[in-house]
Amino acid sequence: MPFYKCFNLLTIFLVLAATPILSSSEQLSTKFLDIAKTPEVFDWMVKIRRKIHENPELAYGEFETSKVIREELDKMGIPYKHPVAVTGVIGFIGTGTSPFVALRADMDALPIQEMVEWEHKSKVPGKMHACGHDAHVTMLLGAAKILKQHEKEIQGTIVLVFQPAEEGGAGAKKILDGGALENVTAIFGLHAVPNVPVGLVASRSGPILAGSGFFEAIINGKGGHAAIPQLTIDPIIAASNVIISLQHLVSREADPLEPTVVTVSKFQGGGAFNVIPDYATIGGTFRGFSKNGMEQLKQRIEQVIIGQAGVNRCNVTVNFFDEVSPMNPPTVNNDELHKHFQNVAGNLLGVDKVINMPPFMGAEDFAFYQEVIPGYFFMLGMKYASLEPFQSLHSPYLRINEDGLPYGAALHASLATTYLIKIKQ
């Protein structure tokens, strides 16, 4: 047979062989969404989400949330490891062999008093799921239910990561330090957002969220009567000069083409109108999209605080909370996984429902995973169309539209299964 005929036959064979894989992947994703929207699965997810919402728990204290997760995994017959990183749960669906792909949901709430009056308001004073983590857990459990029903079609192992302490506790870092994700070749995560309509998603390739760190400075002077300041060393004046000088780090030292934020959001000092206090405390956050830039910014913050305190004759201690809340690196999406996400989300929701978003100065400890594993993070629309203006994340008035739960569950399941199919080709 002539070579060109052999080549043409081989080409036709490869096209025909590849088409069912692509087609079946698309059909599987659509099937996942249909399952997630059934009353049986949707009502079950709503019930779980509301149960978790009523009982919010802070970082590394998510014991009841972890128990709910394990009970549901037990009912589904899904094996898991626990405890991981204190309260974390790592589940496994599929063959139990490589390749491994991970899906992550964070579990912790915030120290916020819920102000929304509804039937399932937080029952714990001063604590609220004001960042949608109750929905994140629910959607990953929803994905688990769908995936378990199609376990024979999974070409590898899907790792379910129920992570504690995203809100400042670096729970992702503890998950990694525990070795739970050593064989994982990719990881996906999502965040519910109240300003994007249900059925839409938003993301981008490359930097999507900033790196972040926290700082606190205790400035010690010498207190005394406000009428005789010459006999005191005023820490209020010193702290004020520190705050003004910190702003120069952004306006005069940072590259204008590289987004940078230094915000002093805490200032405490004194308790009487006629007394200069012994000390004042300031604190805040710093943000940027370059890890090296963040390290330099951290160094300069410390230098400015110490220098300005010294000029004003004060002593100072500076704390960056490296042990309890290490600096988050920027969240940077892998380009190949971005293409995969666009294909999966476009097929599932429609190409016009996939939004390319600009970088945002918010931060996510999902970035710790991305430092060691190719990772992808996206925003899932869960907006209440009837609520205007929308209430932002971390607001005591936040409302999450539960109609978005099936989309998150189906996207989780679809991203993982199609990724495994893709790398098996």
PyMOL commands that set and color helices and strands:
alter all, ss='L'
color gray80, all
select helices_A, chain A and resi 3-37+39-54+63-76+133-149+151-153+171-177+229-231+235-253+291-311+335-349+351-353+366-370+402-424
alter helices_A, ss='H'
color red, helices_A
select strands_A, chain A and resi 80-84+88-94+100-106+157-163+184-197+201-203+206-209+211-220+224-225+260-269+275-276+279-288+315-319+331-333+354-356+375-383
alter strands_A, ss='S'
color yellow, strands_A
deselect
rebuild
show_as cartoon
